[in-house]
Amino acid sequence: GQGKEVGFTVTDTDQEIVVSYVGILPDLFREGQGIIAHGRLEGSQFVADEILAKHDENYMPPEVEDSLKQVHAGSGT
């Protein structure tokens, strides 16, 4: 389904902005988690069309990790 309208505040620890979104939030969405919001600014509020939750900086998709292992195995390192 479409989900419900939700509102939340995003901060970079210096500035804050209120975000509104209609839809289902990603499973990784939670307080303190980095996000990417795609949308438009309407006055002082950001209206998001899409919300993506960011993995931590060390996350690597399994297929990329496997590919790197194969490259390292083939180079003898």
C-alpha positions in Angstrom: 0.0 0.0 0.0 0.8 3.6 0.0 1.5 4.0 3.7 0.6 6.9 5.8 1.8 10.4 6.0 4.7 10.8 8.4 6.7 13.7 9.6 10.2 13.8 11.1 13.1 16.2 11.6 16.4 15.7 10.0 19.6 17.4 11.3 23.2 17.7 10.4 23.8 18.7 14.0 24.0 22.4 12.9 20.6 22.9 11.1 17.3 21.1 11.3 14.5 20.7 8.7 11.1 19.1 9.0 10.4 16.4 6.4 7.0 15.1 5.4 6.6 11.8 3.5 3.7 9.7 2.3 4.6 6.0 1.9 6.3 3.1 3.7 9.5 4.0 5.4 12.6 1.7 4.8 13.2 -1.1 7.3 16.5 0.6 8.4 14.8 3.9 9.1 15.2 4.9 12.8 16.4 7.6 15.0 20.1 8.4 14.6 20.3 6.6 11.2 21.5 8.5 8.1 19.0 8.9 5.3 18.7 10.2 1.8 15.5 12.1 1.0 14.6 13.0 -2.5 11.9 15.6 -3.0 11.4 19.3 -3.0 11.4 22.2 -0.5 8.1 23.8 0.1 8.5 26.9 2.3 10.4 25.7 5.4 9.4 22.0 5.0 10.9 19.4 2.8 8.3 17.2 1.0 10.0 13.9 0.2 9.0 11.7 -2.7 11.5 8.9 -1.7 13.3 8.0 1.5 16.3 5.8 1.5 18.0 4.6 4.7 21.8 4.6 4.5 23.9 1.6 5.7 26.9 2.5 7.8 30.1 3.5 6.0 31.5 -0.1 6.2 28.6 -1.8 4.5 29.3 -3.5 1.2 26.8 -5.4 -0.9 27.5 -9.1 -0.9 28.1 -9.2 -4.7 30.7 -6.5 -4.4 32.4 -8.2 -1.5 32.5 -11.5 -3.4 33.9 -9.8 -6.5 36.7 -8.2 -4.5 37.5 -11.6 -2.9 37.8 -13.1 -6.3 40.1 -10.4 -7.6 42.4 -10.7 -4.5 42.4 -14.5 -4.8 43.4 -14.3 -8.4 46.2 -11.7 -7.8 47.8 -13.8 -5.0 47.3 -11.1 -2.4 
